[in-house]
Amino acid sequence: MADTAAPTRTGVEAFRKNGIPKDSPLPMALDIDLSNFDISDPEWWRRDAQWGIFARMRKEDPVNWCPDSPYGPYWNITTYKDIMTVDTSHDVFSSVGGITIADEYVDFALPMFIAMDPPKHDLQRKTIQSIVSPHNLKGFESLIRSRTATLFDNLPIDEPFDWVDKVSVELTAMMLATLFDFPFEDRRKLTRWSDVATGRHNRAIVSGEEQWRAELLECLGYFTRLWNGRVNAEPRGDLISMLAHGEHTRNMTSNEYLGNLILLIVGGNDTTRNSMTGGVYAMHKWPDQWRTLQANPSLLPSAVPEIIRWQTPLAHMRRRALQDYEIGGKTICKGDKVLMWYASGNRDETQFTRPNDLWIQRPMVRRHLAFGFGIHRCVGNRLAELQLQVLWAEILKRFETIEVLAEPGRVPSSFVKGYTKMMVKVTLKR
């Protein structure tokens, strides 16, 4: 791992102050001063080098104060139990103001129900919740299976291709287009807007704030045209119609509409898309688990939540303290920014045996934190699991191997824990 590289200065000094070159060695986890360290620096995440630091935090300083970051000071909540406490105490820790470490722009705030507190949160969430009802999921399953089978039938065999683009992005774009009843030929716009929404500070995605705003306003304009068509028609079962006719959403401001669109696009895209890639990568790293699943496909209902735990596609969620609160021997003060590191909690040694391994027969596998807990638990978690179940069932039916040809490219983000590219080669079952 990169943590074994030659020691340098702490991460917050090294990257933001000294500008470590892109591919130079990273500091060793043991040489980092946890009292002055910014784990949100995207370079750690691009290199998948955060794990040793989180292990130290969980052991030495589980409620860790970061005094200096580009986003201001914040608290790191790193253990499973403390994350559960924060996530289920919405009366103490508020979602208002945003769910990521980055603060909203005052003049371009995008309210969304996940970044609201009750009662408004509950009312807006309830408006769209029926799209993932058991009845709808049953109807989606055959469609997802048909699309996945058709896509797999057209993949190159014994030739390199990018799994992220050809499989993960394409399948999630098709599902998002279905949920919104979005013009199918334009479905990759949804992928782009998801990348833009979460890539505000990623210069590989947008050149700066001006482009970021312009592309999100393009998204708003496109969806406003769809809204105008649905609001004057009979209510239907897609997300736009639900929002347009919902008692608690039909009078949203344009920025609130855009905020909720971004939430639904990112939520429907990143969790599933990056778990689709992360699962293949994890099976490559632990080939015994792949062989076990091949020999016993009945383990699939356990394998899917384990893949989601191991990947943890959204690394953190942010809250703001509404009052002084003591946790882990520290006092979080009213107004402090608090980051729940789901990526760390899902690797907590006190909760999970072999936490860094993929283990598809893990006991109580559904205890993971990747979907959050409490009132903000991911509304589409069952749909995400369904898509992954179908994906792996179709993989098991036809592929003997999926060889990962090189280390995947990773998103330089401490929020979206995902992949930009992963070259693979598949072989068919004989």
N, C-alpha and C positions, 0 to 999 in steps of 0.2 A: 504493500500500500504506500501511498504518497507520504503517510505519516512517518515513515522510516527514513525519509530524506534528510540531508544535512540540515542542522538547525540554523535558523536565521532569527529575525526579530518576530514579535507577535504579529498576528494576522492583521489587526487594525493598523499597526505601524507599517508593516511590510507592504501591503497592497495599496493602501490609500495615501501613505506618506512617502514611501520609498519607491513605489511603482515596480514591484517585482516583475521581470519580464514574463511573458505568457507561459513559457514552458520551463522556467527555472525551478529548482527544488523548493518544496514547501517546508515550513517549519515542522519539526516533530511535535506531536501532541504534548509530550511531556515537557517540552521547553516553552510552552505557551503560558503567558501570564493571564489566567482566567479573569483577573480583576480588571483587565483592560483589553478585552478581546471582543471583536465583532464577528460572530458566527454568521451573520447575514450577508457577509461579503460574497458576491456571486462566484468568485473564483474558487472558493472551497467547494462549492456545489458543482461547478463545471468539471472539477477534477475528482469528484466523489471522495473528497478527503476530510469530510466533517465527522466521520464516525468515531475516531479516537478522541476527538475533542469532546463530543457529546458523552462518551463513556467517562471521561474525567469529570465533566460537570455533574453527571448523575451521582458519581461517587463522592466528589469533594465539595461541590457547590451547586446542588440541584436547583436552587432558586437563585440564579446568577444575575447580577446587575451589570449591564453594559453601559458605561457612562458616555461613550462617544461613538456615534455612527452617523452616516449621512442622513439618517432618518431621526436623529435625536436619540436620547438615552432610552433604554427599554430593559425590561426583565425577561430573562430566559427561564421558562418553566420546562424542565427536561424529564421528569420522572412520570411514569404512568399514573400513579395515584394523585400527584399534584395536578397533572393535566386534567384528570377526571374532576377534581375539586373545582378548578377554574371553569371548566366547560359546563358544569351543571349548576353553577352559582350565578345565573344571569342577573340576579338582583344585586350582586356585588360587582360583577365584571360585565361591562356593557359592550355591545357590538357596534354601537353608533359611532360613526366616523370612519369605518372601514374595517376590513378583515385581514389586510396585509400590513406588513411593517411600514409601508409607505403611506403617508398621510394624503388625504384627498386635496385637490386644489380647491381653494375657497370659491373661486369663480367658475369652477367646472366640476362641482360635486355630482356624483352619480349615485343617488340613494338606491338601495336594493334591499329586499326583505331580509337577507342574511345579515345585513349590517343595520338592522333595526332591533329594538326591544319590544316585548309585548306591551300593548295588545296589537299594535299595527303589524308587527312581524307575523303574528299568528294568523291574522285575517288575510294578509296577502299570500302567505304560504298556502293556506287552505284553498285559495282560489285555483291554484294549478295542481294541487296534490293528486287529484283524481286521474291525471294523465298516467300515473304509475300505479294505478289500482291493480289488484290481482287479475281482474277481468281484462284490462288493457294489456297487461304483461303477457297473458295467455295468447292474446291476439298478435302481439309483436313477435312472439317466439318463432312462428313459422316464417315470417318475413325475414327476420334476422338470419335464420338458418338457410333460407334460399339464397339470400344475398351473399352470405359467407361462402357457401358451396360454389356459387358461380364465380366469385372472386378467386377462390383457390383453384378452380378448374383452369383459370387463365394465368396462373403464376408461372414464371419461368422455372423449369426443372433442371437441376444440376448446373445452374448458372447463377452468378451473383446478382442480387437485387437488394434494394433498400426496403426492409420490412416496415420501417416507420411510414414511408410514403405509400407504398403499394398496399399495405394491409391496415395498419393501425389508423392512419389518417383517413383512408378511404371508408373504412367501415363506420367510424364514428361520424364522419361527415354525412353519410347516408342516413344514419339514425337521427342525427340532429335535423336534417331536412324533413324527415318524416314527422318528428315531434312538432315542428313549427308549421308543417305543410308548406314548406319553403320550396321555391322553384328548384327542381332537382338538378338542372343543368348548372346552377349557380352554387351548388353545395360547398365548393371549396372556399367560397367567400366566408362561410361560417368558420372554417379553420383559420383563415387569415385574421378575421376579427377576434377570434379567441387568442391568437398569438399576439396581436397588437394590444389587446386589453391587458394582458399579463406581462407585456414586454415594454412597458412605459420607459424603463431605464436601460433597456437592452439595445445598444446601437446596431446590433445585427438584425434587429426587427424594424425599428424606426430610427430616423436620424435625430429626432428630438421631439420636444413637446408639441411643436407646430404640426408635424406629421401625425403624431399620436392622436391629437384632437381631430385633425382633418379626417382620418380614417374612421374614428369612432362616430363622427358626425355623418359620414357616408353610410355607416351601418344604421344609424338612426333614420336617415332619409329612406333607405330601402325598406326598413321595417315599418316606417310610418305609412308608406304606400300600401303595404300589406294590411296594416291596421285599418286604414280607411276602407278597404274592400271588405274586411270582416265585420266591422262595427255596424255596417248597414245591411248585413246579411243575417240569416238565422244563426244562432249559436251552433258551433261545431266543436269537435273534440280535440282541436289542436291548441297549442299554447297561446298563439296570438289571439285566437277567438276567445279563449278563456279569459285572457287579460282584458280584451276589449269589452266583454260583456260582464265581467266580474263586478259585483257591487262595490268592492273595496279597491279596485284597480282601474275601473273605466275612466276615472277622472284624474289619473296620474299626470304630473307634469311631463314634458318631453324628456327631461333629464332623469326622472324617476323611471320612465318607460325604458330608456336606454340602460340605466343601471340594472334593472331587472332582466333585460335582454342579455346583458353581459354576464350576469350571474348564471343564467340558464345555459348560455352558449359555453362558457368556460366549464361549468359544472357537468354539462353533458359531453364535453369534449376531453378535457385533460385527464380526468380520473380514469376513464375507460381507455383512452388512447395510450396513455403511458403505462398502464397496467398490461395492455396487450403486448407492448414491446418488452416491458420489464419481466413479464412471465417467461418469455422465450429466452431472454438473457439469463435469468435465474436458473432455468433448466439447463442451459449451457454450462453454467458455473457448477451446478450440482447434477451431473449426468445420472447419478444413481437415482435421483428423484424422477427424472424423465423415464428411466427404465422401470421404476416402480409403478408409475402412472400408466405406462404402456401395458404392463402386465396385469394391471388391475384398474381399468377405467372407472370402476365404481367409486374410486377415491376422488373423482372430480369435484363433488360438492365440498370436500375438504380442501382440495388443492386451490380452488379459486379464492376463497378468503385468505389463504396463506400467501398467495401471490400478491394480493392487495396489501396485506400487512407488510410483506417484505419490500414491496415497491413504495408504499405510502406516497401516492402521486401528488398530494398537496402537503408540503413539508410543515407548514405552520398555519395557525390562525391567530389573529390578534384580537385583544380586548383592551378596554380602558377601565381602570378601577374607579368605581363610583364612591368609594369610601376607603379609609385606611383598613388594611386587612393583613393579618399575620398568617404566613404559610412557610413551612420549611425553616422556621426560625428567623425569618426575615419579615420586615414590615413593608408591604407594598403601600405606597401613599396614594391618596385620592388624586386622580388625574394621571397616574403613571400608565405608561404603555406596557402591555403584558403580552408576550408571545408564547403560545402553547406550541411546543415543538412535537407535533405528532410523529415526525420521523424519529425523534429520540425516544419518545414513549413506546413506540412499537419495537424498539431494540432494548428495552429495559430488562436487565438481567434478573431483577427480582420478580418479574412477571412471566418471562418467557425463557424456557430452556433453549440453549443454542440460538439466541435471538438473532444473530447475524446470518444464520443459515436459512435456506429454504427447506422446510420440512413439511411435506404435504400430509403427513399423518399426525400433525401437531394436535395435542389435546386442547379442547375448548378454543378452537381456532378462530371462532367468531368474536373473540374478546378484543380484537385489535381496535386501534383508535383512528384508522384512516378515514372513516366517515364522520368522525366527531361523535359527541354524545349530547344528551339534553335536547333542548328545544331547537337547536340548530343542526341536529344530525342530518346528514345529506338526504334530501328528499328523493333523489333518484338512485339510492344505493342498490335497490333490488333490480332495477333495470341494468345498472352497471354489471352486477353479478351475472344477470342473465346473458348479457352480451359476451362475457368472458366464458361462461359455461358453454355456450354454443361454439365459440371460437375454438376452445380446446377439444370439444367433442369432434368437430370437423377435422382438426389437426390429427387427432388420434386415428380417425378413420382412414386417412390417406397418406400421411407422411411418416416415413421411417426415421428420418433425421431432419433437424433444422440446425445447420452448422452456422454459428456466429463467426464471421471471418475476421473481425477486428473489434477492438473495444468500441462501443457505441459513442457517438457524440452526445453530450449532455447539455441540457438547457442551463445557461449561466444564470440561475435564479434560486433564491432561497425560499420561494413560494411554490412555483411549479417544479416538482422534482421529476423531470422528464427527459426525453431523448429527442435529438434533432435528426439522427441518422443511425441506422444499424444495418450493415451489410451482412446478408445471410446467403446460404445456399441450401435448398431443400432437396431431399430425395424421396421418391414414392415408395410405399410399401410394396413388397413383392407379392 
